[in-house]
Amino acid sequence: MPAEDSRPQLPRRGPAPPVDRMDNAELARLVEAEHPYRGKALFELSDRIAADDDAATKVAMLSRLTSLRTARLFDRVSLAWSAIIALLAAETPHSRSSAYEAFYALGEAEQRDMLDYLEVSAIEDAHPRIG
């Protein structure tokens, strides 16, 4: 008789939503609802920032969600940080100002950690590249 696997079973996610065919509002709702594919939705929205001020505005707003500030991609980098980094990297006037606002909405300790991660002394000096 085989031994029973005592590890807890993770819930099945199901198929990923077609984020590339969703509009900005639909993507933002997936993120806000803490959908299992919220990261995928956030990354799709982030990919639109350079050409779409509405996407930049939504990404900046979403970066303030507690769920994104606590969800880690790796090491110290949260989904909220990735949103701010995407805003910075787009290098448009709107995305940069949105990034600054989102950054200053973080707590002081988190701001210091993010500046350390970006290797700059001020957020305005950060010019990350994605890709």
Buried (B, 14 or more C-beta within 10 A) or exposed (E): EEEEEEEEEEEEEEEEBEBEEBEBEBBBBBBBEEBBBBBBBBBBBBBBBBEBBBBBBBBBBBBBBEBBBEBEEEEEBBBBBBBBBBBBBBBBEBBBEBBBBBBEBBEEEBBEBBBEBBEBEEBEEBEBEEE
